[in-house]
Amino acid sequence: MGKFLVVMITGILGYFMMNKDEDLYYWAIPVLIAAIFAFAVAHTFFSVYEIGIDTIFICFAEDETKNDGTAGREYYMSKNLMQWVENSGEALKNLKKKKGQQRAQAKAANSGDVVEMEAK
């Protein structure tokens, strides 16, 4: 999505910049070349960003397996990263629970039974 947005913005800006020049007869070719280069730059940038994020998560997983938080084996990850991962795990559990409830409701609706939702 980000690459597409970069290419589209480059193409639109290139169109408006090239369209102002009355001496230029073929504006589409330079705009197309600029869009291709914009895609290449965006792809490279987002790939490096993705590798950085993957590296952080690999280091997190390695830290989880090697250390347990006790004295002498403290975690190297930041407290914010640890809290974020724990919150993500809880959110995934809640999502799976909600999907299970929705499936049960769909089965009950198909069979004619009524299933009550759990109140929180």
C-alpha positions as CSV (number, residue, x, y, z in Angstrom):
1,M,0.0,0.0,0.0
2,G,2.8,2.4,0.9
3,K,4.7,1.7,-2.4
4,F,1.5,2.3,-4.4
5,L,0.9,5.6,-2.6
6,V,4.5,6.8,-3.3
7,V,4.2,5.9,-7.0
8,M,0.8,7.6,-7.3
9,I,1.9,10.8,-5.6
10,T,5.0,10.8,-7.8
11,G,2.9,10.3,-10.9
12,I,0.4,13.0,-10.0
13,L,3.0,15.5,-9.1
14,G,5.0,14.7,-12.3
15,Y,1.8,15.1,-14.4
16,F,1.1,18.5,-13.0
17,M,4.7,19.6,-13.3
18,M,5.1,18.4,-16.9
19,N,1.7,19.6,-18.0
20,K,2.6,23.2,-17.2
21,D,5.5,23.1,-19.7
22,E,4.0,24.0,-23.1
23,D,7.2,23.2,-25.0
24,L,7.0,19.5,-23.9
25,Y,4.9,17.4,-26.2
26,Y,5.4,13.9,-24.6
27,W,5.0,14.3,-20.9
28,A,3.9,10.7,-20.2
29,I,7.3,9.1,-20.8
30,P,9.2,11.2,-18.2
31,V,6.4,10.7,-15.7
32,L,6.4,7.0,-16.3
33,I,10.2,6.8,-15.8
34,A,9.9,8.9,-12.6
35,A,7.1,6.6,-11.3
36,I,9.3,3.5,-12.0
37,F,12.2,5.0,-10.1
38,A,9.9,6.0,-7.3
39,F,8.7,2.4,-7.1
40,A,12.3,1.2,-6.9
41,V,13.2,3.7,-4.2
42,A,10.1,2.9,-2.2
43,H,10.6,-0.8,-2.5
44,T,14.2,-0.5,-1.3
45,F,13.2,1.7,1.6
46,F,10.3,-0.5,2.7
47,S,12.5,-3.6,2.4
48,V,15.1,-2.2,4.7
49,Y,12.4,-1.1,7.1
50,E,10.9,-4.6,7.1
51,I,14.3,-6.2,7.7
52,G,14.8,-3.9,10.7
53,I,11.5,-4.9,12.2
54,D,12.1,-8.6,11.5
55,T,15.5,-8.3,13.2
56,I,14.0,-6.8,16.3
57,F,11.5,-9.6,16.6
58,I,14.2,-12.3,16.0
59,C,16.3,-10.7,18.8
60,F,13.2,-10.6,21.0
61,A,12.5,-14.3,20.4
62,E,16.2,-15.2,21.1
63,D,16.1,-13.1,24.3
64,E,12.9,-15.0,25.4
65,T,14.6,-18.4,24.9
66,K,18.0,-17.6,26.4
67,N,16.9,-15.5,29.4
68,D,14.1,-15.8,32.0
69,G,14.3,-12.5,33.8
70,T,15.9,-13.8,37.0
71,A,19.1,-12.4,38.5
72,G,22.0,-13.1,36.2
73,R,19.7,-13.9,33.2
74,E,17.9,-10.6,32.8
75,Y,16.0,-9.7,29.6
76,Y,17.8,-7.4,27.2
77,M,14.6,-6.2,25.6
78,S,13.0,-2.9,26.6
79,K,10.1,-2.9,29.0
80,N,7.9,-1.2,26.3
81,L,8.6,-4.1,23.8
82,M,7.8,-6.7,26.4
83,Q,4.5,-5.0,27.3
84,W,3.6,-4.5,23.6
85,V,4.1,-8.2,22.9
86,E,2.2,-9.3,26.0
87,N,-0.7,-6.9,25.0
88,S,-0.6,-8.3,21.5
89,G,-0.9,-11.9,22.8
90,E,-3.9,-10.9,25.0
91,A,-5.5,-9.3,22.0
92,L,-5.0,-12.4,19.9
93,K,-6.6,-14.6,22.6
94,N,-9.6,-12.2,22.8
95,L,-9.9,-12.3,19.0
96,K,-9.9,-16.1,18.9
97,K,-12.4,-16.2,21.7
98,K,-14.7,-13.8,19.9
99,K,-14.4,-15.7,16.6
100,G,-15.3,-18.9,18.5
101,Q,-18.4,-17.2,19.9
102,Q,-19.4,-16.0,16.5
103,R,-19.0,-19.5,15.1
104,A,-21.2,-20.9,17.9
105,Q,-23.8,-18.3,17.2
106,A,-23.8,-19.0,13.5
107,K,-24.2,-22.7,14.2
108,A,-27.0,-22.0,16.6
109,A,-28.7,-19.7,14.2
110,N,-28.5,-22.3,11.5
111,S,-30.0,-25.0,13.8
112,G,-32.6,-22.7,15.3
113,D,-31.1,-22.6,18.9
114,V,-30.3,-19.3,20.7
115,V,-26.8,-18.9,22.3
116,E,-26.3,-16.1,24.9
117,M,-23.2,-14.0,24.8
118,E,-20.9,-13.8,27.8
119,A,-21.2,-10.5,29.6
120,K,-17.9,-8.7,30.5
